[in-house]
Structures are given as C-alpha cells and as structure tokens.
Amino acid sequence: MLRKFLPFLAALLWLASPAAQAQSIYSATDPLAHTFSIVARDPKTGEMAVAVQSHWFSVGTSVSWGEAGVGVVATQSFTNKSFGLRGLALLKSGKTAQQALDELLANDEGRDVRQVAILDNQGRVATHTGKKCVDMAGHQQGNQFSVQANMMLNATVWGAMAKAYEASATLPLAERVLAALDAAQAAGGDIRGRQSAALLVVRGTTTEGPWADRLVDLRVDDADKPLVELRRLLKLHRAYDHMNAGDLAVEKNDMPKAIAEYQAAEKMFPSNLEMKYWHAITLANKQQVPAALALLRPIFQQEPNWRTLTERLPKVGLLTVSPAELKQILALK
C-alpha cells in the first residue's frame, strides 16, 4: 500500500517545492525507512555493530552498513542509501565519524529529512536528525554508541534504548544491541508497528578477508515479530559457532573439547538433527562407533534421508569407518 502511495507523495512534494529539489530529496525508488537503530563499539574487543528494526520490508538492505576496521553506518528516515558506502569510504580515507557525516550532509539537499549515525573504529560517533524527520524523532549518544529513531509512537524510545544498552555491558556486543532494540519496542517503537530487523557485527580490525570479518550478519525481512525472530537466529548462530569450534577441536585431535562443543550446540537446539548427525559422524571417525550408533539411531528413525547421506560419505572421505562398521551403521533400525 505504501509503495502505491509514494508517487502521490512525490507529486505533493513537487508542488510544494522546486522540482529539482524535490526530485533530489524524495524518490519513489528510495526506501522510507522510518525506524529505530543503534551503532555501537565494544571497547574490550573493538567489535562494531549496527542493528535496526522498522515497519518496512527488508530494512537491513537500506539502513545498516559496516566494514571491519573501518566503522558502521545507519542511514534512515528518508533514506539516502549512498550514505552507507560513501560514509565507510570517508572513514577509510582517514576522516573521523563527524567529518564523514559533515561531508555527506554538506551537499545533500535532503539533509532536513535524513537521520544518520556513524561510528568509526575509535568509537567516535556522529549523529544527525533532520528537523523535518517525522515525529517523534531524536537521538542520544553515549560512550562509543548512538541510538536514533524517527516516526516513533512517543519520544521515550531512544532514551529507553540508551538505558538498556548501558545496563547490559556484561553481554556480548550482538546481544547488547538487541537489548537496546527490545527496549525501543517495549517503549512503543515505530508508530506503524513492526516488520523487519537486521543485525551486523564486524571485527575491530581486518583479518585475512571480508569473509572472516563479518562476525554476525543476520536479517529478518518480513515477520510479525522481527526482533523475536532475530534473537532466535542469533541463538542459532551461536550454536553453530559451537559446532565450528567442535570441528576445529577435531582437527587438533582434542576430542574432549570437540564433544563438549557439539553438546553445547545440541543443548541450545535439541531438535536440530544436523548438529547431532555431524557429532555422530565425528565420533565414528574417531573409532567411537558405539557412541555414534546411539546418536544415529533416532536420527535415521526420524528422517531416513540421513541414512542415504551416510552411504555417500565414504566416497569423499567424510566417513572413514571400516566396511563392517559402515554396514553396522546402515543397518540401524
């Protein structure tokens, strides 16, 4: 419905202001990401995060931007998506967060309807809430973080976010910024409701490449309760971190640690068959076939395709049991 309304909105704005200005500020192709968000840096680890929720489809594709060793950006309200990549490029060139924000806004005729927050790799923050952002709109900065919101039900939202973030200092950064988003929703949130959310956490310094530098990158594009789903996904992400740590322990032949990591993952999601399956395969490969059989039996009973997959693993070296042991595994009832 809102998409259909955009051309009409653009026409009204064109009548109210010079055509060139209207066309540069308001575009029917740009998202109206009225929303609440947070940018933050963990002073202990150097990790940086940007998290957001909105009553808008796939808000994470518009609002949240980040790069390890550089910083994070939240660009919202009448969103100028170019502020994401351009802001990061300015930070990368040596600009501070405030210098980058000033440069982005200097030539932007739509600055009055923008809301932008930038955090650099030193934890410096810069925030702008345009005077024509839809009420209720505002922001609050703290030690290495900024919270910002527009089109909120009331003016308590961003204060509640800051308070929740500061009160959760013992949590990992991802969980900490989610606490801020939860507080925003509890304080009234977006006046229109809720639809999507996103969470991005990057390293404080670069490593071997971007594929290793995005520590958390999760999106909920459309859901009745996006923050509930985002938190479930983060928990699942943490569970697979345990699985990866278990695999690494196997490579180092540290089976007690491997088993502990696999069990930690399975405890978080006891209905996840894949976690149990690869735990079992690892046991079998380490000559612990009886323990593997105990795990595999209920898996095969619940989903026979795992038995079929097991037949295919020896060919590619992922299952290294003897032919007799393989026959025993496949004969499980």
C-alpha positions in Angstrom: 0.0 0.0 0.0 2.8 2.4 0.9 4.5 1.7 -2.4 1.4 2.7 -4.2 1.2 5.9 -2.2 4.8 7.0 -3.0 4.1 8.5 -6.4 1.3 10.6 -4.9 3.5 11.7 -2.1 6.2 12.7 -4.6 3.7 14.7 -6.5 2.6 16.6 -3.4 6.2 17.4 -2.6 6.9 18.5 -6.1 4.0 21.0 -5.8 5.3 22.3 -2.5 8.9 22.9 -3.6 11.1 23.5 -6.6 11.1 20.5 -8.9 14.8 19.9 -8.9 15.0 20.0 -5.2 12.0 17.6 -4.8 13.5 15.1 -7.2 16.8 15.1 -5.4 15.3 14.6 -2.0 12.3 12.4 -2.4 12.5 9.4 -4.8 9.9 6.7 -5.3 12.7 4.2 -5.6 14.3 5.0 -2.2 13.0 3.3 0.9 11.1 5.3 3.6 13.0 3.5 6.3 11.4 5.3 9.3 12.9 3.2 12.1 15.0 2.9 15.2 18.6 1.8 15.2 21.8 1.6 17.2 25.5 1.9 16.2 28.0 0.7 18.9 31.5 -0.4 19.6 32.7 -2.8 22.2 35.7 -1.1 23.9 37.0 -4.5 25.1 37.1 -6.3 21.7 36.9 -3.4 19.2 33.9 -5.1 17.5 31.4 -2.7 16.0 27.7 -3.3 15.4 24.7 -1.7 13.8 21.2 -3.0 14.5 17.8 -1.9 13.3 14.0 -2.6 13.3 11.4 -1.0 11.2 7.9 -1.3 9.8 9.4 -1.6 6.3 10.3 -4.6 4.2 13.9 -5.8 4.4 15.2 -2.8 6.3 18.7 -4.3 6.6 19.3 -3.7 2.9 18.8 0.0 3.3 19.8 1.2 6.8 22.7 -0.9 8.1 26.3 -0.7 6.7 29.6 -1.8 8.2 33.2 -2.7 7.4 35.7 -4.3 9.7 38.5 -2.0 10.9 36.6 1.0 9.5 33.2 1.6 11.2 29.4 1.3 10.9 26.7 3.5 9.5 22.9 3.7 10.0 21.1 5.8 7.4 17.3 6.1 7.8 14.2 8.3 7.7 14.0 9.4 4.0 17.0 7.1 3.4 20.0 8.1 1.3 21.4 4.6 0.8 24.6 6.0 -0.7 25.5 7.3 2.7 26.3 3.8 3.7 29.1 3.0 1.3 30.2 6.7 1.0 30.3 7.0 4.7 32.5 4.0 5.1 34.8 5.2 2.2 35.2 8.5 4.0 36.1 6.7 7.3 38.6 4.5 5.4 40.2 7.6 3.9 41.0 8.8 7.4 38.0 11.0 8.3 36.5 10.9 11.7 32.9 10.0 12.2 31.9 13.7 12.5 34.0 14.7 9.5 32.4 11.9 7.4 28.9 12.9 8.4 29.6 16.6 7.8 30.8 15.8 4.3 27.8 13.6 3.5 25.3 16.3 4.6 27.1 19.2 3.1 25.9 18.6 -0.5 22.6 16.8 0.4 19.5 18.9 -0.3 17.6 16.4 1.7 19.5 16.8 4.9 16.4 18.0 6.8 14.6 14.7 6.2 17.6 12.5 6.9 18.6 10.6 10.0 22.1 9.3 10.0 24.5 7.8 12.6 28.2 7.0 12.0 30.6 5.2 14.3 34.3 4.9 13.5 36.9 2.4 14.6 38.0 4.5 17.5 34.5 4.6 18.9 33.8 8.2 18.0 30.1 8.8 17.0 28.3 11.4 14.9 24.6 11.6 14.6 22.2 13.8 12.6 18.4 14.1 13.0 17.0 16.4 10.4 14.5 19.0 11.5 11.8 17.6 9.2 12.1 14.0 10.3 8.6 12.7 11.2 7.8 13.0 14.9 8.6 11.5 17.2 12.2 11.7 16.2 15.5 12.1 18.1 18.8 10.5 19.1 21.1 10.1 22.1 24.8 9.5 22.2 26.8 7.6 24.9 30.2 6.1 25.4 31.0 4.6 21.9 27.4 4.3 20.8 24.5 6.2 19.4 20.8 5.4 19.3 18.4 7.1 16.9 14.7 6.9 16.0 12.1 8.6 13.9 8.3 8.2 13.4 8.1 6.7 16.8 4.9 6.4 18.9 6.5 8.6 21.6 9.6 10.5 22.5 10.8 8.0 25.1 12.1 5.4 22.6 15.7 6.5 22.1 16.2 7.2 25.8 15.0 3.7 26.6 17.4 2.3 24.0 20.4 4.1 25.6 19.5 3.0 29.1 19.1 -0.7 28.0 22.4 -0.6 26.2 24.3 0.9 29.1 22.7 -1.5 31.5 23.8 -4.6 29.6 27.5 -4.0 29.5 28.4 -7.6 30.5 26.7 -9.1 27.4 28.5 -9.7 24.1 28.0 -6.8 21.7 25.4 -8.6 19.5 23.2 -9.4 22.4 23.8 -5.9 23.9 22.5 -4.1 20.8 19.5 -6.4 20.6 18.7 -5.4 24.2 18.5 -1.8 23.0 16.2 -2.8 20.2 13.9 -4.7 22.6 13.8 -1.7 24.9 12.7 0.5 21.9 9.9 -1.8 21.1 8.8 -2.0 24.7 8.8 1.8 24.9 6.3 2.0 22.0 8.5 1.6 18.9 7.5 2.5 15.4 4.1 4.1 15.4 3.2 1.9 12.4 4.2 -1.4 14.0 7.0 -3.7 13.0 8.0 -5.8 10.0 11.8 -6.3 9.6 15.0 -6.2 11.5 18.8 -6.6 10.9 21.9 -7.1 12.9 25.5 -6.7 11.7 28.7 -7.1 13.8 32.2 -6.6 12.3 35.6 -7.0 13.7 37.5 -4.1 15.1 40.5 -4.9 12.8 40.7 -6.6 9.5 42.0 -10.2 9.2 42.5 -12.4 6.1 39.5 -11.0 4.3 35.9 -9.8 4.4 34.6 -13.4 4.6 36.1 -13.7 8.1 35.4 -10.2 9.3 31.6 -10.2 9.5 31.1 -11.9 12.8 27.3 -11.7 12.7 25.2 -10.8 9.7 21.5 -11.6 10.2 18.3 -10.2 8.6 14.6 -10.8 9.2 13.0 -9.3 6.1 9.3 -9.8 6.9 7.8 -11.1 10.2 5.1 -10.4 12.7 7.7 -10.1 15.5 11.0 -9.5 13.8 13.0 -8.9 17.0 11.9 -12.3 18.4 13.0 -14.0 15.1 16.2 -12.0 15.0 17.1 -13.2 18.6 16.3 -16.8 17.6 18.6 -16.5 14.6 21.4 -15.1 16.8 21.0 -18.0 19.2 21.2 -20.4 16.2 24.3 -18.5 15.0 25.9 -19.0 18.5 25.0 -22.7 18.3 26.8 -23.1 15.0 29.7 -21.3 16.5 29.9 -24.2 18.9 29.7 -26.6 16.0 32.6 -24.9 14.2 34.6 -24.9 17.4 34.0 -28.6 17.7 35.2 -29.2 14.2 38.4 -27.2 14.9 38.9 -29.3 18.1 38.6 -32.5 16.0 41.3 -31.2 13.6 43.6 -30.7 16.6 42.6 -34.2 17.9 41.1 -32.7 21.1 38.1 -34.9 21.3 37.0 -33.9 24.9 36.7 -30.3 23.7 35.1 -31.3 20.4 32.4 -33.4 22.2 31.8 -30.5 24.7 31.3 -28.0 21.9 29.0 -30.3 20.0 26.9 -31.0 23.1 26.7 -27.2 23.8 25.3 -26.7 20.4 22.8 -29.5 20.7 21.7 -28.3 24.1 20.7 -24.9 22.5 18.7 -26.6 19.7 17.9 -30.1 20.8 15.6 -30.7 17.8 18.3 -29.9 15.2 19.1 -33.2 13.6 22.1 -31.9 11.6 24.0 -30.9 14.8 23.5 -34.4 16.2 24.4 -36.1 12.9 27.8 -34.5 12.4 28.6 -35.1 16.1 27.8 -38.8 15.5 29.9 -38.9 12.3 32.9 -37.3 14.2 32.6 -40.0 16.9 32.5 -42.7 14.2 35.6 -41.3 12.5 37.4 -41.3 15.9 36.7 -45.0 16.5 33.8 -44.4 18.8 31.3 -46.3 16.8 29.0 -47.5 19.7 28.5 -43.8 20.8 27.9 -42.8 17.1 25.3 -45.6 16.8 23.4 -44.3 19.8 23.1 -40.8 18.2 22.4 -42.0 14.7 19.6 -44.4 15.5 16.9 -41.8 16.4 18.1 -39.6 13.5 17.6 -42.3 11.0 14.2 -43.1 12.5 13.1 -39.5 12.2 14.5 -38.8 8.8 15.6 -41.7 6.6 17.5 -39.4 4.2 20.3 -39.1 6.7 20.9 -42.8 6.3 21.2 -42.3 2.5 23.6 -39.4 3.0 25.7 -41.6 5.3 26.1 -44.2 2.4 27.7 -41.4 0.3 30.2 -40.0 2.8 32.9 -42.7 2.5 33.4 -41.9 -1.2 34.5 -38.3 -0.4 36.4 -39.2 2.8 34.0 -37.7 5.3 33.3 -41.1 6.9 36.4 -43.3 7.4 35.0 -46.4 9.2 35.7 -49.9 8.1 33.3 -51.7 5.7 32.0 -53.8 8.6 31.4 -50.7 10.7 29.6 -48.9 7.8 27.4 -51.9 7.4 26.6 -51.8 11.1 25.7 -48.1 10.9 23.4 -48.5 7.8 21.7 -51.5 9.5 20.4 -49.4 12.3 16.7 -49.8 12.9 
